[in-house]
Amino acid sequence: MRVLLVAALLLVGSGQAPATAAGTYELLFRSTALKGLEAVPAGSEAGQSTVVYDRLVSGAADGQMDGSFSIGLKVKADDKVTMTLYQGTRSRGLGEYPASVGNPVIMYFLESVLADIAAQSGGSPFYMRNRIKEALLEDAQVVPVTRQYRNRDVAAQEVMIRPFLKDKARARMGRFSELALTVTVSEEIPGWYYSLVATVPAAAGASEVGYSHAITLDGKGEGKP
């Protein structure tokens, strides 16, 4: 899972408008995403987080990761940020990263989606990873939107990536060729990301549901998960 994370760390108007390749990457991997967030004081309660996200997955390959989770990001005084996955009373560390390179939740999101669709489709995770990495460095459509945070409307931007839309192997990928990655960002949102959503439709006439993986900023945006 760390391969795409490391690669991402190293690459550090009105109406509907295209973003240049550089603009797309800057929107998705903003190096200053955690700027201005206060560090959690040393010795504070173990579960205390700086920013909390709700994570909801449905239609995963084996169903084990289906359900509702929380992700807590703790910014520390030593310019490090830790990421923890919570489900009920259980928790699992997701790593520690330099806070100066940005918010690692997007890298966790991309790797989780990659693992899910590779397992379901039976395709090569290496091939899919490369296509996603290429899509992150291409032009994208960016739509200005409004989102509600703390009972007020905030201006945001919605970026959609379709990594397999023009892929040469699209015909063999079935419904997974329709993967859409939609990331909503805003200067007014702590941590930069309002939501990160991946969707794959269900196969036509099939009984299984489509795949959905959504990570959304908690309504309070801070505190315990």
C-alpha positions in Angstrom: 0.0 0.0 0.0 2.9 2.4 0.6 4.0 2.5 -3.1 1.5 5.0 -4.2 1.8 6.9 -1.0 5.6 7.3 -1.5 5.1 8.3 -5.2 2.6 11.0 -4.2 4.8 12.4 -1.5 7.7 12.7 -4.0 5.5 14.5 -6.6 4.9 17.1 -4.3 -12.9 30.9 -12.7 -16.6 30.6 -13.0 -18.5 27.7 -14.4 -16.9 24.5 -15.3 -13.2 24.9 -16.2 -10.3 22.6 -17.0 -7.3 22.5 -14.7 -3.9 22.0 -16.1 -2.0 18.9 -15.2 0.0 20.9 -12.6 -3.1 22.6 -11.4 -4.9 19.2 -10.9 -2.0 17.8 -8.9 -1.8 21.0 -6.7 -5.5 20.8 -6.0 -5.4 17.1 -5.0 -2.0 17.1 -3.2 -1.9 20.6 -1.5 1.4 20.7 0.4 -0.1 23.3 2.8 -3.3 21.3 3.5 -2.5 21.0 7.2 -1.2 24.6 7.6 -2.9 26.5 10.4 -4.1 23.4 12.3 -3.0 23.4 16.0 -0.9 20.5 17.1 -2.4 18.2 19.8 -0.5 18.9 23.0 1.9 16.2 24.2 0.4 14.0 26.9 -3.2 14.7 25.7 -5.8 11.9 25.7 -4.7 9.1 23.4 -7.8 9.2 21.2 -7.7 13.0 20.7 -7.5 14.0 17.0 -6.9 17.2 15.2 -9.2 16.4 12.3 -11.7 13.5 12.0 -13.2 12.0 8.9 -16.2 9.6 8.5 -15.4 6.6 6.2 -18.2 4.6 4.6 -17.5 1.6 2.3 -20.1 -0.6 0.4 -19.6 -3.2 -2.2 -16.0 -4.1 -1.3 -14.6 -7.4 -2.5 -15.0 -9.6 0.6 -17.3 -7.4 2.5 -14.9 -7.2 5.5 -14.2 -3.5 4.9 -17.8 -2.7 4.3 -19.3 -0.5 6.9 -18.8 2.7 8.8 -15.4 3.8 10.2 -13.7 6.9 11.4 -10.2 8.2 10.5 -8.4 10.5 13.0 -5.5 12.7 12.0 -3.4 14.0 14.9 -1.0 16.8 14.1 2.0 16.7 16.5 4.3 19.4 17.7 7.3 17.7 15.9 5.8 18.4 12.4 4.5 14.9 12.1 0.9 13.7 11.6 -0.4 10.3 12.6 -3.4 8.7 11.0 -5.6 6.1 12.9 -8.6 4.1 11.7 -11.4 3.5 14.2 -14.3 1.2 14.2 -16.3 1.1 17.5 -13.8 0.4 20.3 -11.1 -0.9 17.9 -8.4 1.1 16.4 -5.5 0.6 14.0 -2.6 2.9 13.2 -2.3 3.9 9.6 1.2 5.4 9.8 3.1 8.6 10.6 4.0 11.2 8.0 5.6 14.7 7.7 2.9 17.3 8.2 4.8 19.6 5.8 4.0 17.5 2.8 0.2 17.7 3.2 -2.8 15.7 4.3 -2.1 11.9 4.0 -5.8 11.0 4.0 -5.9 11.3 0.1 -3.0 8.8 -0.2 -4.8 6.4 2.1 -8.0 6.8 0.1 -6.3 6.1 -3.2 -4.5 3.0 -2.0 -7.6 1.6 -0.3 -9.7 2.1 -3.5 -6.9 0.5 -5.6 -6.8 -2.5 -3.3 -10.6 -2.9 -3.4 -11.1 -2.6 -7.2 -8.0 -4.8 -8.0 -9.4 -7.6 -5.7 -12.9 -7.3 -7.2 -11.9 -7.1 -10.8 -9.0 -9.6 -10.7 -6.9 -7.1 -12.7 -3.3 -6.3 -12.1 -2.9 -3.8 -9.2 0.3 -2.6 -10.8 -1.4 -1.8 -14.0 -4.2 0.0 -12.3 -1.9 1.9 -10.0 0.0 3.2 -13.0 -3.1 4.4 -14.7 -4.3 6.2 -11.5 -0.9 7.8 -11.1 -1.0 9.0 -14.8 -4.6 10.4 -14.3 -3.4 12.4 -11.3 -0.9 14.2 -13.6 -3.4 15.0 -16.4 -5.8 17.8 -16.9 -9.1 17.5 -15.1 -12.5 19.2 -15.0 -12.9 21.3 -11.8 -16.3 22.5 -10.8 -16.9 25.3 -8.2 -19.4 24.1 -5.6 -20.8 25.1 -2.3 -20.7 22.8 0.8 -22.0 23.3 4.3 -19.5 23.3 7.2 -20.4 24.2 10.7 -23.8 25.5 9.7 -22.5 27.8 7.0 -21.9 27.6 3.3 -18.3 27.5 2.1 -16.9 27.8 -1.4 -15.2 24.7 -2.6 -13.9 23.0 -5.7 -14.9 19.5 -7.0 -12.3 17.6 -9.0 -13.3 14.4 -10.8 -10.8 11.9 -12.2 -11.7 9.0 -14.5 -8.5 7.0 -14.7 -9.8 4.4 -17.1 -12.0 6.5 -19.3 -9.6 6.3 -22.3 -7.6 3.2 -21.3 -6.6 0.8 -24.0 -7.8 -2.1 -21.8 -11.1 -0.5 -21.0 -13.2 -3.1 -22.8 -11.7 -5.9 -20.7 -12.3 -4.1 -17.4 -16.1 -4.2 -17.5 -17.8 -2.0 -14.9 -14.5 -1.1 -13.3 -13.6 1.0 -16.3 -16.2 3.4 -15.0 -14.3 4.2 -11.8 -14.8 7.8 -10.8 -12.7 9.6 -8.2 -14.2 12.8 -6.9 -12.4 15.0 -4.5 -13.9 18.2 -3.0 -11.5 20.7 -1.5 -11.7 24.2 0.1 -9.4 26.7 1.7 -12.1 27.1 4.4 -12.1 23.4 5.4 -9.5 22.3 8.0 -7.2 19.8 6.4 -8.3 21.0 2.9 -10.5 17.9 2.0 -14.2 18.1 2.4 -14.8 14.7 0.8 -13.1 12.0 -1.2 -15.4 9.6 -3.0 -14.8 6.6 -5.3 -17.7 4.9 -7.2 -18.1 2.0 -9.6 -21.6 1.2 -10.9 -23.1 -2.3 -10.6 -23.0 -4.5 -13.7 -26.0 -4.2 -15.9 -28.6 -6.8 -14.9 -26.4 -8.1 -12.1 -27.6 -8.7 -8.5 -24.6 -7.2 -6.8 -24.5 -3.6 -5.7 -22.0 -1.1 -7.0 -18.9 -0.1 -5.2 -18.7 3.1 -3.1 -15.9 4.4 -0.9 -16.5 7.8 0.7 -14.3 9.7 3.2 -16.0 12.9 4.5 -15.0 15.5 7.0 -16.8 15.0 10.3 -19.4 17.6 11.0 -17.5 19.0 13.9 -14.2 18.6 12.1 -12.2 18.1 15.2 -11.9 16.2 18.5 -12.3 12.5 19.1 -13.5 10.2 16.4 
